[in-house]
Every structure is written in C-alpha cells, then in structure tokens.
Amino acid sequence: MSQSDNSFEPNVIDDEMLQKAVEEQWPEDIRKLAKAEGINFKDVMELQLSFRNLSFNNIEVIEGLDTLVKLQDLSLYNNRISKIEHMDTLQELQIFSIGKNNLTALENVVYLRRFKNLHTLNLTGNPLCDEEQYMLFVVAHLPDLVYLDFKLVSDTTREVAISNYHYLTDLLEHEEAQALAQLEEKQAQQKELEYHKTAFVEYLNGSFLFDSLYAEDTEAAKLAYLPGVDDLLQAYRKDFVSVCENLFNYCLKEHEKREAEVSDFYEGLHEVLTANQEEGRRIILDFENQNKTRLDEIHHASSHDTAESMRAEYNEDILQLSETLMTLEMQMVDQLEELIKEFERNIAVIASTFTENVKGMMTQCRDLENRHHEKLLEISISALEKSLKDELNEELPDDVREFLGDKNTIVNMVNKSHKIHLLKISMRECDILLNMYRWEASVKEKALQNEIDRNRNRVKEIFQYIDDLQEQLDNTQIPELTE
C-alpha cells in the first residue's frame, strides 16, 4: 500500500485506536486480562501506531496522547503526519519513530527538544531527510541523541553539528531558559495560592479584596471625579489593606496551628494503637508458643476419650483467647473514644476562636467602609451645593455634572456604592467562615470514621484468627472410638 494512496479516509487517534494498538502488542493471555479489566493508559510505556492494518496508516495529526504520561517508546511510522505536535505530556519519551510520514520542515525537530530523555529517533522516509544539512541540523538541536535513523551518532558528527548551528541553538537555549524560569515562577505562584486556599486567605494579601469592591462599581467611578474624593479613597485603601494584611497573617498562623493540632492528634493516636497492637501480638504469640504442640498431641492421644478431653480443653483456651483479644479491643475503643472527644473539643475551640477573630477583623473592614461612606456623602453633597451656586471650578465630565443637579440622585449613588462594598465584604467573610466550618466538620468526621473502620477491621481480624484456630482444631484427626 503506497503512502501516497489517498483512497482511505484519514484516521484520528482516539481511545478506541489506542486500546486496539495496546492490545495487539500484548501476548494473548495478557490481552484477554486487559480486555476484561480495562486498560489504564497512564501505565502504558510502549505504543506502536505504525503500519499494521488499515487502522494505523492514515493518521494525519498527532493528538489524543495526553494520558500516556509514562510512555517511553512511541512509533508513528508509516502515516501521513506533516507536523510534530501535541506531545507535551510525554515527558518520559526515550524512543520515537516517525519515519515514512510527510514531514517537510526541519523545524519539526526543534519541538523534540522538550523531551530530555529522548535518545533514539527515526525520521527516515520523510521529505526533510533530503535536506543537505539534515543530519547536522537534527544532531545540533538534539545534543543528547544517541541513535538517529538506526545509526549511532558519532562524536565527530556531534561536534561539527554543534559548531555549525550554535548561533541557532544558543538562542533557543536562552529562550528555553526564560520560558522555564517563567514556568517555575508560575508554578511557585500556583503552589503559594493553593497553600493560601488551605488557610482560607487566597487573595487577602495586598489590595485584592479592596480592588474587588470597586471592580464593578460604576457609581464609585463617577464619584471619584469629585474634588477631595481621590485623597479620601487613598486613605481608605491604605487602612483597608492594612486590615486585610493582618487578617491574612492571622489566618496563616491559625492554619499552622490547625495543622499542628491534627498532626499531634494522629501521632498520639499512632502511639496508642502501636502499644495496643504490640500487646495483641504478645498475647497471640504467648498462646501459640504454649499451644504449638497441642494439635499434634490431640492427634496422637492414647485414646479417643483422651483426645476429646484434650480437644475440649483446647477449645476452651481458644474461646478464652478470643475473649482476651476482644477485651483488649474494647479497651482500645474506650481509649480512642476519649482521645477523639478531646480532639473534637480542641478543634472546636480553635474553630470558635478563629471565627470570632475573623468576624472582628471583617467588622473593622465594614467600619472603614462605613466611615468612608459618611465622608464620601459629605463631599458629594458639598460638591452638589457648590455646583448649584456655580462655585465648582473643577473640570468634570458631562455625566458627572448631570448627577450633581439633584440631591436624591447623588445620595442614591453614594448609597448604592456603599451597599455593593458591604455585600462584597460580607461575602468574603462568609467564604472564610464556611471554609472553617467545613474544615472542622471534615477533620472530626475523618477521625471518627477512621476509628469506626479500624474497629471493624480489627474485630474481623480477631474473628478470622479465632475461626482459623477452630478450623484447625476441627480438622485434627483423633483416634477412633473403640468398643
């Protein structure tokens, strides 16, 4: 089948194609298992979408590979691909075969620089291979490449390539370094933001909250033209941001306190559980050491009656062991119940203190807004009176001068702006408090559920162990009853 034959519709890489390709590369027994349980593409390390049948020789665009994050070996041989793209997630790629496609531009190779583990590349059969400087260009731009088109890259070729194209690769390295620095900065900012979210203080540092008050407040934008409003606004901004910074720092410290409280609880829990588990193992070990020959003695008893008597005694010992282990577990339940109750009390105090302090600081924000509103109203009415007396000398936009003609209009504008600000302050306060309530409920529920699950599993373990002992005893042969 010629690659130039266009009688077939182009294929797209989708989950169905990936699944079929992966299945075809597995042995029959593994293939059956994969079909039954499904394929997790995140675990696939090798994939061939090269020519096998008509499903795999008409791909025109590289796409649909995002989930193959562990892929090391990829073959797209014998398709109709004209551009290397959409492979950014394949950061573990080591071997890449894209020979016999429609790649015409050497610049396609530059895209492959992002794959730091790539050591083997096959491009044979592509139009770009006919370029005079093809090999040197590829080797220069992929300096870590070991094999190109099934041939070992020699040190001499590498030196010549780097020398010939250093003017391009130096520029690329500079751009890549800048891009990497920007990416790292962005990732650091995102990490910091995520940490702030866990402390319920995202965008409380700086002027974010203050700016949000005015983001959609068109009335405030008009009022800002009035004489004296700008100075008033700057003073308001300074005081408001200061309160936000205090709130931000307080919440971060409280987050650390909450984390420490939870950590201390689980450390204490672990110590208690470890001691209990060691005691349980000691009890079982003592039982097994004392009774390791009992079954053999029962089996070889001198008579049936003796064996039955021994069996009954051993059965009593097993029941006693069961009672001892269950008593130990009930003691553990009581002890953990007290620990959890104390933890819940501590968490409740932390949450209550946090809530009250947050409310107090948000009240400071509202007080600042109220004082600002009063002063703004005074300035606005004063400007209105001066305007009516034609004593307002400032140059004002026409729409601003319009509302200065009526006291009700300007009072309504100031009040409307004030309500918008108070609403946004209350909404931010509500977000913080709701997050605290959710956190408190979550940690309490987790501690309780963990204990329920632990107790349930431990009881199952005890029952299973006792059942195993009983089964061993029941299966032990004893001398037959003689007449």
ZAMARGU-4260 file (C-alpha; in steps of 0.2 Angstrom, whole numbers, plus 5000, padded with zeros to 4 digits):
<rodrens>
0) 5000/5000/5000 | 5008/5016/4995 | 5009/5030/5007 | 5003/5042/4994 | 4987/5032/4991
5) 4973/5044/4996 | 4959/5032/4994 | 4957/5030/5013 | 4950/5042/5025 | 4962/5049/5037
10) 4961/5042/5055 | 4961/5051/5071 | 4970/5045/5087 | 4956/5041/5100 | 4954/5029/5114
15) 4947/5015/5103 | 4963/5016/5092 | 4974/5017/5107 | 4966/5002/5116 | 4967/4992/5100
20) 4985/4996/5097 | 4990/4992/5115 | 4980/4975/5114 | 4989/4970/5098 | 5006/4972/5106
25) 5002/4961/5121 | 5003/4942/5122 | 4986/4933/5121 | 4984/4929/5139 | 4988/4947/5145
30) 4977/4954/5131 | 4962/4944/5137 | 4965/4950/5155 | 4966/4968/5149 | 4950/4967/5139
35) 4941/4960/5155 | 4948/4973/5167 | 4951/4988/5155 | 4967/4997/5151 | 4974/5011/5161
40) 4983/5022/5148 | 4993/5031/5161 | 5003/5014/5164 | 5007/5011/5145 | 5026/5013/5142
45) 5026/5007/5123 | 5015/5011/5109 | 5015/5007/5090 | 5003/5016/5079 | 5014/5012/5064
50) 5008/5001/5049 | 4999/4985/5055 | 4982/4986/5046 | 4972/5000/5038 | 4968/5007/5055
55) 4985/5013/5058 | 4992/5020/5042 | 4982/5036/5038 | 4985/5046/5054 | 4987/5065/5048
60) 4988/5074/5065 | 4997/5069/5081 | 4983/5070/5095 | 4975/5060/5109 | 4991/5055/5118
65) 4989/5066/5133 | 4985/5052/5145 | 5001/5042/5140 | 5011/5051/5153 | 5023/5036/5156
70) 5026/5032/5138 | 5044/5028/5134 | 5043/5021/5116 | 5032/5028/5103 | 5030/5023/5085
75) 5020/5033/5072 | 5029/5025/5057 | 5021/5025/5040 | 5007/5038/5042 | 5003/5055/5034
80) 5009/5066/5048 | 5016/5083/5042 | 5019/5091/5059 | 5026/5085/5076 | 5015/5092/5089
85) 5003/5089/5104 | 5015/5078/5113 | 5020/5089/5128 | 5014/5076/5141 | 5025/5063/5135
90) 5040/5069/5146 | 5047/5051/5149 | 5049/5048/5130 | 5065/5039/5125 | 5062/5031/5108
95) 5052/5040/5095 | 5049/5033/5077 | 5040/5044/5065 | 5048/5038/5049 | 5039/5037/5032
100) 5027/5052/5035 | 5025/5069/5027 | 5037/5079/5037 | 5045/5093/5026 | 5052/5106/5038
105) 5067/5103/5048 | 5060/5115/5061 | 5049/5100/5067 | 5065/5093/5075 | 5065/5109/5087
110) 5049/5103/5095 | 5058/5087/5101 | 5070/5097/5112 | 5057/5097/5126 | 5060/5078/5128
115) 5075/5077/5139 | 5076/5058/5139 | 5075/5056/5120 | 5090/5046/5115 | 5083/5037/5099
120) 5075/5045/5084 | 5069/5038/5067 | 5064/5050/5054 | 5069/5040/5038 | 5057/5041/5023
125) 5052/5059/5027 | 5055/5073/5014 | 5065/5083/5026 | 5078/5069/5026 | 5083/5075/5008
130) 5089/5092/5015 | 5108/5093/5013 | 5111/5098/5032 | 5098/5086/5038 | 5109/5076/5050
135) 5119/5090/5057 | 5103/5100/5060 | 5095/5086/5070 | 5110/5082/5080 | 5114/5100/5084
140) 5096/5103/5090 | 5095/5086/5100 | 5113/5086/5108 | 5108/5071/5119 | 5103/5060/5104
145) 5112/5043/5104 | 5104/5035/5088 | 5097/5044/5073 | 5089/5033/5059 | 5096/5017/5066
150) 5114/5023/5067 | 5125/5028/5081 | 5128/5047/5082 | 5147/5049/5082 | 5157/5062/5092
155) 5164/5070/5077 | 5146/5072/5069 | 5140/5080/5086 | 5155/5092/5087 | 5153/5098/5069
160) 5134/5100/5071 | 5136/5110/5087 | 5149/5121/5079 | 5138/5124/5063 | 5122/5128/5072
165) 5127/5136/5088 | 5120/5153/5083 | 5103/5145/5082 | 5104/5133/5097 | 5112/5147/5109
170) 5096/5157/5105 | 5085/5143/5108 | 5093/5139/5125 | 5091/5157/5130 | 5073/5157/5125
175) 5070/5140/5134 | 5079/5146/5150 | 5067/5161/5150 | 5052/5150/5147 | 5057/5138/5161
180) 5060/5152/5173 | 5043/5159/5169 | 5035/5142/5171 | 5044/5139/5188 | 5038/5156/5194
185) 5020/5152/5188 | 5021/5135/5197 | 5028/5143/5213 | 5014/5156/5212 | 5001/5142/5210
190) 5008/5132/5224 | 5008/5148/5235 | 4990/5151/5230 | 4985/5133/5234 | 4993/5135/5251
195) 4983/5151/5254 | 4967/5142/5249 | 4970/5129/5263 | 4972/5143/5275 | 4956/5151/5268
200) 4966/5168/5264 | 4968/5167/5245 | 4969/5185/5238 | 4968/5193/5255 | 4987/5198/5254
205) 4988/5215/5246 | 4974/5225/5239 | 4964/5211/5230 | 4949/5212/5241 | 4949/5231/5241
210) 4951/5232/5222 | 4936/5220/5221 | 4925/5232/5230 | 4927/5244/5215 | 4929/5232/5201
215) 4911/5233/5195 | 4906/5249/5204 | 4901/5261/5191 | 4894/5273/5203 | 4911/5275/5213
220) 4920/5278/5196 | 4909/5293/5193 | 4911/5299/5211 | 4929/5298/5210 | 4930/5314/5199
225) 4923/5325/5213 | 4936/5336/5222 | 4943/5328/5238 | 4937/5310/5234 | 4954/5304/5227
230) 4963/5308/5244 | 4949/5301/5253 | 4950/5285/5243 | 4969/5283/5245 | 4967/5284/5264
235) 4953/5272/5264 | 4963/5260/5253 | 4978/5261/5265 | 4968/5257/5281 | 4958/5243/5272
240) 4973/5234/5265 | 4982/5235/5282 | 4967/5226/5290 | 4967/5213/5276 | 4986/5210/5279
245) 4983/5207/5297 | 4969/5195/5293 | 4980/5186/5280 | 4994/5184/5293 | 4982/5179/5307
250) 4974/5166/5296 | 4991/5159/5290 | 4996/5157/5309 | 4980/5149/5313 | 4982/5137/5298
255) 4999/5131/5305 | 4990/5129/5322 | 4977/5118/5315 | 4989/5108/5306 | 4999/5105/5321
260) 4984/5100/5331 | 4979/5087/5319 | 4997/5081/5317 | 4998/5079/5336 | 4982/5070/5337
265) 4987/5057/5324 | 5004/5055/5332 | 4996/5052/5349 | 4984/5040/5341 | 4998/5031/5332
270) 5007/5028/5349 | 4991/5021/5357 | 4987/5010/5343 | 5005/5004/5342 | 5005/4999/5360
275) 4989/4990/5358 | 4994/4981/5343 | 5010/4975/5352 | 5000/4969/5366 | 4989/4959/5355
280) 5003/4952/5346 | 5011/4947/5363 | 4995/4938/5368 | 4994/4929/5352 | 5012/4924/5352
285) 5011/4918/5370 | 4996/4907/5365 | 5005/4900/5350 | 5020/4896/5360 | 5010/4887/5373
290) 5000/4878/5361 | 5011/4874/5346 | 5011/4855/5350 | 4993/4854/5356 | 4986/4848/5339
295) 4999/4835/5337 | 4996/4829/5355 | 4977/4828/5352 | 4981/4818/5335 | 4992/4806/5344
300) 4982/4804/5360 | 4982/4787/5368 | 4963/4785/5366 | 4948/4793/5359 | 4941/4799/5375
305) 4958/4807/5380 | 4958/4816/5363 | 4941/4823/5365 | 4945/4829/5383 | 4961/4837/5376
310) 4951/4845/5361 | 4938/4852/5373 | 4952/4860/5384 | 4960/4867/5369 | 4943/4874/5363
315) 4941/4882/5379 | 4958/4890/5378 | 4953/4897/5360 | 4937/4904/5367 | 4947/4912/5381
320) 4960/4919/5369 | 4945/4927/5359 | 4938/4935/5375 | 4955/4942/5379 | 4958/4949/5362
325) 4940/4957/5361 | 4943/4964/5379 | 4959/4972/5373 | 4950/4979/5358 | 4936/4986/5369
330) 4949/4994/5380 | 4956/5002/5364 | 4939/5008/5358 | 4936/5017/5375 | 4954/5024/5375
335) 4952/5031/5357 | 4935/5037/5361 | 4942/5048/5374 | 4956/5054/5363 | 4944/5058/5349
340) 4932/5068/5361 | 4947/5078/5367 | 4952/5081/5349 | 4935/5087/5345 | 4935/5099/5360
345) 4952/5106/5354 | 4946/5108/5336 | 4930/5116/5342 | 4940/5129/5352 | 4952/5133/5338
350) 4937/5135/5326 | 4927/5146/5338 | 4942/5157/5342 | 4946/5158/5323 | 4928/5163/5319
355) 4927/5176/5332 | 4943/5184/5327 | 4939/5184/5308 | 4922/5192/5312 | 4931/5205/5322
360) 4943/5210/5308 | 4930/5209/5295 | 4920/5221/5306 | 4935/5233/5305 | 4933/5232/5286
365) 4915/5236/5287 | 4918/5251/5300 | 4931/5258/5287 | 4918/5256/5273 | 4905/5265/5284
370) 4917/5279/5289 | 4922/5281/5271 | 4904/5281/5265 | 4900/5295/5278 | 4914/5306/5272
375) 4910/5302/5254 | 4892/5308/5256 | 4898/5324/5264 | 4910/5328/5250 | 4896/5323/5237
380) 4883/5335/5245 | 4896/5349/5247 | 4900/5347/5228 | 4882/5347/5224 | 4879/5364/5234
385) 4895/5371/5226 | 4888/5366/5209 | 4871/5374/5212 | 4880/5390/5217 | 4891/5389/5202
390) 4906/5388/5213 | 4913/5371/5207 | 4929/5376/5197 | 4935/5358/5193 | 4933/5351/5175
395) 4921/5337/5177 | 4914/5325/5163 | 4896/5329/5157 | 4889/5313/5166 | 4896/5318/5182
400) 4889/5336/5181 | 4872/5328/5177 | 4870/5319/5194 | 4876/5335/5203 | 4860/5343/5199
405) 4849/5333/5211 | 4852/5328/5229 | 4842/5312/5229 | 4852/5306/5214 | 4869/5309/5221
410) 4863/5302/5238 | 4857/5286/5229 | 4873/5284/5220 | 4883/5285/5236 | 4872/5273/5245
415) 4872/5261/5230 | 4891/5261/5230 | 4891/5258/5249 | 4879/5243/5248 | 4890/5235/5234
420) 4905/5236/5245 | 4897/5230/5261 | 4890/5215/5251 | 4907/5210/5245 | 4915/5212/5262
425) 4901/5201/5269 | 4903/5188/5255 | 4922/5186/5258 | 4919/5184/5277 | 4906/5171/5273
430) 4918/5162/5262 | 4931/5161/5276 | 4919/5156/5289 | 4911/5142/5278 | 4928/5135/5275
435) 4932/5134/5293 | 4915/5126/5297 | 4919/5113/5283 | 4936/5110/5289 | 4930/5107/5307
440) 4917/5095/5301 | 4929/5086/5290 | 4943/5083/5302 | 4930/5077/5315 | 4921/5066/5303
445) 4938/5059/5297 | 4944/5055/5314 | 4928/5046/5319 | 4926/5037/5303 | 4944/5031/5304
450) 4941/5024/5321 | 4925/5015/5315 | 4934/5007/5301 | 4949/5002/5312 | 4937/4994/5325
455) 4928/4985/5311 | 4943/4978/5303 | 4951/4973/5320 | 4936/4964/5325 | 4936/4955/5308
460) 4954/4950/5311 | 4951/4943/5328 | 4936/4933/5322 | 4946/4927/5307 | 4960/4922/5318
465) 4949/4913/5330 | 4940/4904/5316 | 4956/4898/5309 | 4961/4891/5325 | 4944/4882/5327
470) 4945/4875/5309 | 4962/4868/5313 | 4956/4860/5329 | 4940/4853/5320 | 4951/4846/5306
475) 4963/4837/5318 | 4960/4819/5317 | 4959/4809/5333 | 4960/4791/5337 | 4944/4782/5333
480) 4932/4777/5347 | 4934/4758/5352 | 4921/4747/5358
</rodrens>
